[in-house]
Amino acid sequence: MDERILANRKLKEQIAELEATVQALRQREMELKLAHQMALAQVQQNEERCRKTLDHMLEGCQIINRQWRYVYVNDAVAKHGQRRKEELIGHTLMEIYPGIEHSDLFVFLNQCMNERISYRIENEFHYNEGEARWFELSIQPVPEGVFVLSLDITNRKKMEQSLARREEEYRVLFEESRDAFMTITPPTWKFSTSNRACMELFGARDMTEFKSFTPWGLSPELQPDGQSSLEKAREMIEIAKQKGSVFFEWTHHRINGEIFQATVFLTRIELGDEIVLLATVRDITESIRARESLRESESLLAQVERIAKIGGWEMDMVRQTVKWTQGAYAIIGLEPGQPLPRPDQHLEYCLPEYQDLVTESMQVLIEEDRPLELEVQYRTVQGDLRWCSLHAKAVRERGICTKIRGTMQDITEQKRIEEEARQAQEKLILQQRNEKDRVQAELIRVQDELVRKTRLAAIGQIAASIAHDLRNPLGAAGNACYFLKHYGSGDKEQTEEYLQIIDRELRTAHEVIDGLLSMAREKEPAKESVDLREIIEDVVQTVITEDQVACHISLEPEPFIVEVDSIQIRQMVTNLIRNAVQAMRGRGELVIEASREPDQHIIRFRDTGPGFDPKILEVLFEPLVTTKAKGTGLGLTICRQIVQRHGGTIEGTNHADGGAVITIHLPRS
């Protein structure tokens, strides 16, 4: 019984313990549920905070599921893709960016999606408008698919590219520069790097050979000032280290021992904790030679200026400054280095009467670019009056006169010599004029005497010819008169014959007298327009009475109009045709031709007679020259006078086939 009670009591105690345990479990369950709810709320809160954080990150965050659809994008991704988030969420990558599955980027995305491999890459993205930007992408696998973190690194890329270009430029500048660049480094201060120009300058085969030398190792033992190259090089290195740079001239030698002069510019460069010196070396051997040549040229120029008393000058119209050479100082009487007048004071040495001329000439030079060339008088600083020759030209930039450069030359001695020469020339001219007057007076006297004697001789010659020419017809006429007077004649025919002799011989005497009068008269032609054919044909009908003389007239053009004195030309044609008929003795052919050239008429009379005696061709047109038994020798002389009065020429020749040719040239009006 007691055992049963004890067992019940124990059972109750166990039941009570179980109930307490159940109560405790229920309490624990409630606590766990509350803790779960609190944890879930915290997770949701953390997730919201994380999403907000991702939404506002500068980096782009995007989640793409296994179907390649966007399930999450933040604002940065939309900005990077230049789209709105609503355009991306729910759409596939291929829909948004057609053809992306063929890109290198998609290869990395696909491997991350399928093989769960993470990548970190840089990708250049091209937009439809042609713009391109660079992004740094971190591609990570996530349960949904792929998570991509993107950062716009376009500016960094541009800086890197710019830096790379600069590095390339500096490298090219260093390598390709014609200046020799090299570096020396402590503690030995041997050459550490160099460019191509440097190895060419020193004659090194390669960099290894060049780097085995120090600066003083490629220098003579002593520099021109007597200092050791080693000591002086270390001194320059120390100065460059302390002051940052140093520039100096140096005597180097190449590896083959050839000496050359150079300039050296040492610059300190700090690379971290290390100090390196960059040396720029230039071979100035030719420059020194040129400098010496220039010095010699300047010395020669100065000597030439002193000898020629010439100087150079330049006006700067922009800076309003003036430069003179030593010769210019000497001409004005100034010591080199003394203050010079400004451009607006350049007239102060000219005499007042020349100042306006110089001012006007300078203005023309500036405005019209016409060179200045003047001779002016000026007064030196010492007060001496001198002559100066000025020459100047303008220097223009974009059409504007910026400078005037010229020369000045002291021509006082030249002017003195010219004045003495002018006076001597005037004296000589006066002497020559007096002598000329005396000679001319003597010549006139001699000419007058010669003319008088020539006239007397001509008169005697003409008188003899006239006496001969008149004596024959007058004698014949006298004989006829004597016969009629003393013997008379009942024969009418014989009486008429004697009267015809008298008439004919008197006409011959009249012809002689008319010829003399025509030759003596100097009558100017009264010109008019006439047809030459009409004159020739009229004369031919009058003069040519013999049936056995044929006359051919050929004129080109027709009508052949000439501006002449018709009476004088008719007389000339008559003389020439009569001479031809007489020369052919009434038997032969006469050809009269005329042609026209741009500036003259050409008329020819050609007969088939014996031609001219070669001995008289040179004096054919002189008075009293004739080959006819009864000729007066005045016909051709009168023809020449008529032609000359018309401004033309006449000449006589013999034709190759025989006969005489008279050619007349008359100017066209």
Beta strands, then each sheet from edge to edge (+ up, - down):
strand 1: 60-65
strand 2: 70-73
strand 3: 119-126
strand 4: 132-142
strand 5: 145-152
strand 6: 180-185
strand 7: 190-194
strand 8: 245-253
strand 9: 259-271
strand 10: 274-283
strand 11: 310-316
strand 12: 321-324
strand 13: 372-379
strand 14: 385-397
strand 15: 400-410
strand 16: 528-531
strand 17: 549-555
strand 18: 561-564
strand 19: 588-597
strand 20: 600-607
strand 21: 649-654
strand 22: 660-667
sheet 1: 2+ 1- 5+ 4- 3+
sheet 2: 7+ 6- 10+ 9- 8+
sheet 3: 12+ 11- 15+ 14- 13+
sheet 4: 16+ 18-
sheet 5: 17+ 19+ 20- 22+ 21-
end
